[in-house]
Amino acid sequence: AAAVSTGRTTSVDFVPTMFSLLVESKDITSRFKSIRRVNLGGEAVSYNLCRQIMSSLDVQLFVTYGPTEAAVDTTTWRVPRPFEPPQATACLIGLPDAWRTLHITDPTDPGYCSAPAGTPGELCIDGPGLADRYLNLPDESDRAFVASAFSSGKSYRSGDLVRWRGLLGLDRSEERR
């Protein structure tokens, strides 16, 4: 936070837990006056935190999602102004980044068929940057890194349950399969 208060920093990237501590500080507005963009990721982002940030700072707020197995960021959601959260507790995780292809599959289907539109399913990630396997964990690797049912490459089965919310992107459940 001290480096940010010099006034030369315009963009910051935080995990939500850490940034929530900064938002609760009484002098956040003066300490972060040069900040124009805030990226939050690495864990679920609550709508309450989004509301606090949007009401106390004049910034563009982005929520990112991406498991380590997919080289960090996979999706991005730009939080709109005015901010009016839907009826949920966690923020949307957004739309796929340009180099990613996402599929929502029926977690009970061994053939990885697509889940019906609007229903929760397991998020599968295709595209560059995927890990090949887990080191020294062949069984877990075989479960997580599978031949893609949608392309010629591999797909990473994230275990995260999501559903499409139209142009808003993906809504992530706190549950895992």
C-alpha positions as CSV (number, residue, x, y, z in Angstrom):
1,A,0.0,0.0,0.0
2,A,2.9,2.4,0.7
3,A,4.2,2.0,-2.9
4,V,0.7,2.8,-4.2
5,S,0.5,6.0,-2.2
6,T,3.4,7.5,-4.2
7,G,0.8,8.3,-6.9
8,R,2.7,6.6,-9.7
9,T,0.8,3.3,-9.6
10,T,-2.3,3.2,-11.8
11,S,-3.2,-0.6,-11.8
12,V,-3.1,-3.1,-9.0
13,D,-3.7,-6.9,-8.9
14,F,-4.8,-8.4,-5.6
15,V,-6.4,-11.5,-4.1
16,P,-9.8,-10.4,-2.7
17,T,-9.0,-11.2,0.9
18,M,-6.0,-8.8,0.9
19,F,-7.8,-6.1,-1.0
20,S,-10.8,-6.2,1.4
21,L,-8.4,-5.3,4.3
22,L,-7.3,-2.3,2.3
23,V,-10.9,-1.3,1.5
24,E,-11.7,-1.3,5.1
25,S,-9.0,1.1,6.0
26,K,-10.2,4.6,6.6
27,D,-7.8,6.4,4.1
28,I,-8.3,4.1,1.1
29,T,-9.5,7.0,-1.1
30,S,-6.5,9.2,-0.5
31,R,-3.9,6.3,-0.6
32,F,-5.3,4.9,-3.9
33,K,-6.1,8.2,-5.7
34,S,-3.8,7.3,-8.7
35,I,-5.3,3.9,-9.1
36,R,-7.5,3.5,-12.2
37,R,-7.7,-0.3,-12.5
38,V,-8.1,-3.0,-9.9
39,N,-7.9,-6.7,-10.8
40,L,-9.1,-9.3,-8.3
41,G,-8.6,-13.0,-8.6
42,G,-7.1,-16.1,-7.1
43,E,-10.2,-16.8,-5.0
44,A,-13.9,-16.1,-5.1
45,V,-14.9,-12.4,-5.1
46,S,-18.0,-11.4,-3.2
47,Y,-20.5,-8.9,-4.4
48,N,-20.2,-7.2,-1.1
49,L,-16.5,-6.5,-1.9
50,C,-17.3,-5.3,-5.4
51,R,-19.9,-2.9,-3.9
52,Q,-17.4,-1.6,-1.4
53,I,-14.8,-1.0,-4.0
54,M,-17.1,0.7,-6.5
55,S,-18.6,3.0,-3.8
56,S,-15.2,4.1,-2.4
57,L,-12.9,4.2,-5.5
58,D,-13.2,5.6,-9.0
59,V,-11.7,2.6,-10.7
60,Q,-12.4,0.0,-13.4
61,L,-12.8,-3.2,-11.5
62,F,-12.1,-6.6,-13.1
63,V,-12.7,-10.0,-11.7
64,T,-10.5,-12.8,-13.1
65,Y,-10.7,-16.5,-12.8
66,G,-8.2,-19.2,-13.7
67,P,-6.8,-22.3,-12.1
68,T,-3.1,-22.7,-11.9
69,E,-3.4,-25.7,-14.3
70,A,-4.4,-23.2,-17.0
71,A,-1.6,-20.7,-16.4
72,V,-3.6,-18.4,-14.2
73,D,-6.2,-16.2,-15.9
74,T,-8.9,-17.9,-18.0
75,T,-11.9,-15.6,-17.8
76,T,-12.4,-11.9,-17.0
77,W,-15.5,-9.9,-15.9
78,R,-15.5,-6.1,-16.0
79,V,-17.7,-5.0,-13.2
80,P,-20.2,-2.5,-14.7
81,R,-21.1,1.0,-13.4
82,P,-23.6,1.5,-12.0
83,F,-23.0,-1.6,-10.1
84,E,-26.2,-3.5,-9.3
85,P,-25.4,-7.1,-8.2
86,P,-27.8,-9.9,-9.2
87,Q,-29.1,-12.2,-6.5
88,A,-26.0,-14.2,-5.7
89,T,-23.1,-14.1,-3.2
90,A,-20.1,-14.5,-5.5
91,C,-19.3,-12.3,-8.5
92,L,-19.5,-13.6,-12.0
93,I,-16.2,-14.9,-13.4
94,G,-16.8,-13.4,-16.8
95,L,-16.1,-14.4,-20.4
96,P,-13.3,-16.5,-21.7
97,D,-10.1,-14.7,-22.5
98,A,-9.3,-14.6,-26.3
99,W,-7.0,-17.6,-26.4
100,R,-9.3,-19.9,-24.3
101,T,-12.2,-22.1,-25.3
102,L,-14.5,-23.0,-22.4
103,H,-17.0,-25.8,-22.3
104,I,-19.6,-26.6,-19.6
105,T,-20.0,-30.3,-19.5
106,D,-22.4,-32.6,-17.7
107,P,-20.3,-33.8,-14.8
108,T,-22.2,-37.1,-14.6
109,D,-21.6,-37.9,-18.3
110,P,-18.4,-39.9,-18.9
111,G,-18.3,-38.7,-22.5
112,Y,-18.1,-35.0,-21.4
113,C,-21.2,-34.0,-23.3
114,S,-22.3,-30.4,-22.9
115,A,-24.6,-29.6,-20.1
116,P,-28.0,-28.2,-21.1
117,A,-28.0,-24.4,-21.5
118,G,-28.3,-22.5,-18.2
119,T,-27.8,-25.6,-16.0
120,P,-24.7,-26.1,-13.8
121,G,-21.9,-28.2,-15.2
122,E,-18.2,-28.7,-14.9
123,L,-16.0,-26.1,-16.4
124,C,-13.5,-27.6,-19.0
125,I,-10.8,-25.4,-20.4
126,D,-9.1,-25.8,-23.8
127,G,-6.3,-23.7,-25.3
128,P,-2.7,-22.8,-25.0
129,G,-1.1,-22.7,-21.5
130,L,-2.6,-25.8,-20.0
131,A,-0.3,-27.9,-17.9
132,D,0.4,-31.4,-19.3
133,R,-0.1,-33.3,-16.0
134,Y,0.5,-33.2,-12.3
135,L,4.1,-34.3,-11.3
136,N,4.1,-37.8,-9.9
137,L,0.3,-38.0,-9.8
138,P,-0.7,-40.2,-12.8
139,D,-4.2,-41.0,-11.6
140,E,-5.1,-37.4,-10.8
141,S,-3.5,-36.3,-14.1
142,D,-5.6,-38.9,-16.1
143,R,-8.7,-37.6,-14.4
144,A,-8.0,-33.9,-14.9
145,F,-6.2,-33.7,-18.3
146,V,-8.2,-35.5,-20.9
147,A,-8.5,-35.5,-24.7
148,S,-10.8,-32.7,-25.6
149,A,-14.3,-33.7,-26.8
150,F,-14.4,-30.3,-28.6
151,S,-10.9,-29.9,-30.3
152,S,-7.9,-31.9,-31.2
153,G,-5.9,-31.0,-28.1
154,K,-6.3,-31.5,-24.4
155,S,-8.9,-30.3,-22.0
156,Y,-8.5,-29.5,-18.3
157,R,-11.5,-30.6,-16.2
158,S,-11.4,-27.9,-13.5
159,G,-13.9,-29.5,-11.1
160,D,-15.6,-26.1,-10.8
161,L,-19.4,-26.0,-11.3
162,V,-20.5,-23.1,-13.5
163,R,-23.4,-22.0,-15.7
164,W,-23.7,-19.5,-18.5
165,R,-25.4,-16.2,-17.7
166,G,-25.7,-15.0,-21.3
167,L,-23.5,-12.1,-22.2
168,L,-22.5,-11.6,-18.6
169,G,-20.4,-14.8,-18.8
170,L,-20.0,-17.5,-16.2
171,D,-21.5,-17.8,-12.8
172,R,-19.4,-20.0,-10.5
173,S,-20.8,-22.1,-7.7
174,E,-18.9,-22.5,-4.5
175,E,-19.4,-26.2,-5.0
176,R,-17.0,-28.5,-6.7
177,R,-17.9,-31.8,-8.3
